Amino acid sequence: MFYREAGDFKVSYQQDSQTFPIKFDRYRYYFVLVVAFLVIPFFINDYMANALLLPFLIYAIASIGLNILTGYAGQVSLGTGGFMAVGAYAIYKLMTAFPDVNMFILVIVAGLITAVVGVLFGLPSLRIKGFYLAVATLAAQFFLVWLFNRVPWFYNYSASGQISAPEREVFGIIVTGPNASAWATYMFSLIFLTASAIIARNLTRGAVGRSWMAIRDMDIAAEIIGVNPLKAKLTAFAVSSFFVGISGALFFALYLGAVEVGEAFGIQKSFLVLFMVIIGGLGSIFGSFAGAAFLVVLPVALKLVGVDLLGWPTDIVSHLQLVIVGALIILFLVLEPHGLAQLWRVAKEKLRLWPFPY
């Protein structure tokens, strides 16, 4: 009744191959954008921004990056936290060295620096894959955390070893530092998430994305039919690290404000983003959004229900969160490997046929 394709005619190849060929999907997409850009900024407060919106926006960008590498290109990575740290320390050095440069440019440059680092650590993927590649990226995680801890130049020789984001403005609006307003940090992060999703969606639907998926499905056959494995794998690492670096820069500069690399970007961060991709759905941009939203909302919902409503101790609720996440990962890997994205696709198919039998 509500989800119909009948009468939705396409008169050109461009119309048929657009990202959302069905009008209902396009209208839903435009509605979400209007609400995100024109409605939420007027109602946002500090709690909503710090507990839900900013973590969701930032983790969604990181999930998109990891999904490109693992979901589309099939290259397993456990170094997401380390690459987020590269983006964080890169933008810190850029903010302190170039105080007059626009923050948009600094975040993009931090992403580019992370992309270069990602390519360097992606070189072993040309010779190893699977479990061995996962171990190699895990080694990159520990090496990067060690590097930022042990080399004082990265934190400007601070006695505490922490880095703190200085106050910066964008078009006269403060977006970093303690005086930044919630709506400004939200809008700044939302712009980067929207751009990242559009770029990732178009890349995965084009020739580059098809080469990634060919390498993922069967690398030897892909090389036989003309796909360059060197180019495909390294571009996947570069694009993935670019998005992860942007998320790390935003996570430090806009969300936390001050970080210590071992606490903020440890191995737990790598596993958290990986869990988002697994629960949301490998090989799906929408799955990156769904997984990030689920794992950001889950602890807040458990706190509201367990601590505030039922009066449970906080440590019990935190342990319950780990149990729930672990159980969901097992269930999704066994019952629905494509995650929440596949459940959403099935729901749309049923909605198209409703109320007729299927």
N, C-alpha and C positions, 0 to 999 in steps of 0.2 A: 504493500500500500504506500509506504513512504520511500522505498528504495527501488525505483524503477528505471530501467534503461530504455524501455519502449518509447519511441518518439525522440530520443536523444541522438540525432543523426550527425554523422561526421562527413564533411564534404572535402576534406583535404587530408593528406598524410600527416601534416603538422597537428591537426586537431585530434587525429586518432592516436598519435604517439605522445601526446602531452602527459605531464605527470599525473594529472587527475582528469581522465577522459570522461568520467561520469559527472553530471552536473551536481548531484547531491554531494559528492566528495569535494568538489570545488567550493561549493557554498559552505560546507562544513569547515573547510580549510580557511576560507576568508573570515568566517565567523570567529574562529579561534584567534586569528590574527587581530581582528578588531577588538575582541575582549582583552587580549594580552597587551596591546599597545594603547588602547584608548579608554579602557574601563578600570583594569586592575591598578594602574598608577594612582588613581584618585582614591582608592580604598586601602592601599597597602599601609601597613604599620611595621614597626621594627621587629616585632615577634614574627609576623607573617613572612617578612623578608628573610630573617636570619634562620628561622626554623624550617621553612618550606621552600620558598620561591628561589632564593639565591642558590642553596644547595642543589635544587632540581635543575636549574639552568646550567650550572657549572658542571655537574656530574653528567648531564645529558650530552654536553659537548665532548667530555672524555669518553663516554660510552659510544658515541658516534665514531670517534677516532679508533677505539679498540675494535669496534665492530667491523670497520673497514679492513683492519689488519687480520683479525681472527675469523670473522664471519664471512667476509667476501673473498679475502685472499688466502684464507686457510693457514695463516702463519700464527702459531700459538705464541702469546706474549704474556709474561708475568712481570714486566718491567714498567707498567703504567705509572706507578707511583714515582719511580725514578725520573721518568720523562716529564711528569707534572712538576717535579722539583726543578728540572732544567728550565722549564718555562717560568717558574716562580723566581728563581735566582737570576735569570736573564732579564726579566722585567725590573727586578730590583736594581741591578747594575745600570740598566738603561735609564730608569727614573732618577737615579742619583747622578748619573753622568750627563744626562740631557734633560734638565728640568723644564725647558721651554718647549719641548716637542710634544705634539698632541698625543694623548693617551691611546687613541685608536691606533696610531702608527706604532707606538711602543709595544702594544699587545701583539700586533701582527709581526713585528720584528722578533719578538720573543718566540712566537710560534715558528718563524723561519729558522731561528737558531736551534730550536728543539728538533725541527725537521732534519737539519744537518747532523745533529747528534744521533737521531734515530736511524739515519742511513748508515752511519758508521757502525752502530751496533746491529744493524740489519744485514751487514755483509756475511756473517756466518750462515744466514738462511740460504745462501747459494750452495752450501755444501751439506748442511744438516737440516733436519725437519722433525716435526713431531715432538716427542719427549725431549730430545737433545736440544732442539731450538728453545723449548720452554726453559730448560736449565740455563741456556746461554743468556736469555733475556732476564732470568732471575739473577744471574751473576751481574748483569748490567744494573739491575736495581740496587744491589748491595754496593757495587762500585760507585755509583753516582751519589748515594747517600754518604758513603765514606768520604768521597771527594769533597762534597760541600761541607762536611764536618771538619775536615782536616786542613783545608787550604783557607787561611784567613782572608785572602783577597776576595773571595766570593761574598763574605758578609762584612766587607769593609773594615776588617780588623776590629770588630766589636768585641768587647770583653766578655759579653754574655754568649756570643755565638749566634744570637738571633738576628733576624732581619725584620725591619719594620717599614711599612709602606709610607712614604711621605705624602703629604696632602697635595693633590693635583686636581686641576679643573679642566672641564671640557666645555667649551663655549660659555665660560663663566659659571658653570655649575660644578660644585665640588663632588667628585665621584670616589675619591680615596681619602683615607684618614678618618679620625674620629668624628669630624664634623660633616661627613657625607650623609646625605639623607637617604632613606630607604628607597624611595621611588627612583632616585638618580642611579644608584647602584643596580637596581632591578632593570631599568631601561637599558643601561650600558651592557649588562650581561645578556639581556634579551636580544639586542641587536646582533651580538656575536653568535648567539645560538641560532637565530633565524638564518643568518648568512651561512653558518656552518652546515645547517640542515639542507639548504638549497644547493650549496656546492656539492655536498656529499651525495645528494639524490641525483644530481645531474651526472656526476662522475660515475656512479655505480650503474647508471642506465646507458652509458656510452661505451665507446671502444675500450677505454681504460678499465672500466668495471667488468666488461666481458673477459678481458685478459686476466684480471684478478680471479674471476670465478673459474676460468679454464685451468689456471694453475692450482686452484683449490681442489677441483674435482679430480684432475689427473694431470700432474705436471709433465710427465713424459709425453702423453698424447698431445698436450697443449704445445709443447716444443716442436713436435713433429708437424703440426698444422701451421706453424709459423709464429707462435707466441714467444717472444723473447723473455725467458725466465728472469734474466738479470734486470731488465727494465721493469717487468711486472712486479717482482718482489720488492725492489728498492723503491719504486714509486708508492707501493702500498705502505712501506715503512715511513716514507717521507710524509705522505698525506696524513697517515694516522698520527705520527708524532707531531705534526703541525697542529692538529686539532687538540691533542692531549696537552701540548705546550700552551696553547691559548687557555685551556681550562685551568692549568696550573697557575698561569699568570693571574687570571681572574680570581682563583681560589685564594691566592696570597694577597693581592692588592685590594680587592673589593670585599672579600668575605671575612678572612681572618685578620688581616692588617698586620699581624706579626706572627712569625712562624719559627720553629726550630725543626730542621729538616728531618731528623729521626722520628719526631712525634707526628708531624703533619704529613709526611710523604713516605712513611715506612711501607713494609710489605703488606700491611693491612689495607692500605689504600689500593694497591694493585689488585688484591683479591676482591675488594668491594666493587671496583669497576667491572671486574670480570664477572662477578655474580650478577651485576645489573645486565650485562650482555646476555648471560645464559638465561636468566629469568625472562628478560624482555624478548629475546629471540635472536639467534645468530643470523646474519645476513639480512637484516631488516633495519631501516632507519627508524621506522615507527617503534620497533622493538627497543631501540636505544632510549627513546622517550619513555616507553612504558616501564622498562626495567628501572630507570633512574627515578621515575615518579614513585614506583612501588617501594623501593628501598629507602627513599627519603620520607615517605609518608608513614611507613611501618613503625619506626621507633616513636614518632609523635603520637600515632594512634594507640600504640601499646602503653605509652605513658599516660595518656588521657584516660584509657580504660583501666589499666592495671593499677597505677599509682593514685590518680585523682579520684576515680570512681570506686574501685574496689579496695583501695588502701593497701595494696601489696608493697613490700619493700622494693626500693629502686634496684638493688642488685638482682633480685629475683626476676624483675621485668627485663633487665638487660640480658640475663642468661636466657630467658624465654625468647628474646629476639633472635639470639644465635641459633636456638633450636628450631625456630620457625623457618629461618632463612636456609639452614642446612636441609631441613625436610623438604622445603619447596624445590631446592636445587635437585635433590634426588628424584622427586616426583616429576619435575619437568624433563630431566634427562631420560627417565624411563618411559613416561607416558606421552610427553609432548616435547620432543627435542627442539622444536622451533619456538617454544615459549609463548608469551602472551600475544605476540604478533600473529601467530597461527590461530590462536583462539579468537582473536578479533577478525581475522579473515573468514573463519568458519561462521562466526556470528553474522557477518555481512552477507555471506552466501545464503544463509537461512532467511535473513531479512529480505533479500531480493525475491525469494519464492513465497514468502508469507502472504496470504493465509492458505496457500495451496499446499497439498501434501508433498513430501519430498522423501 
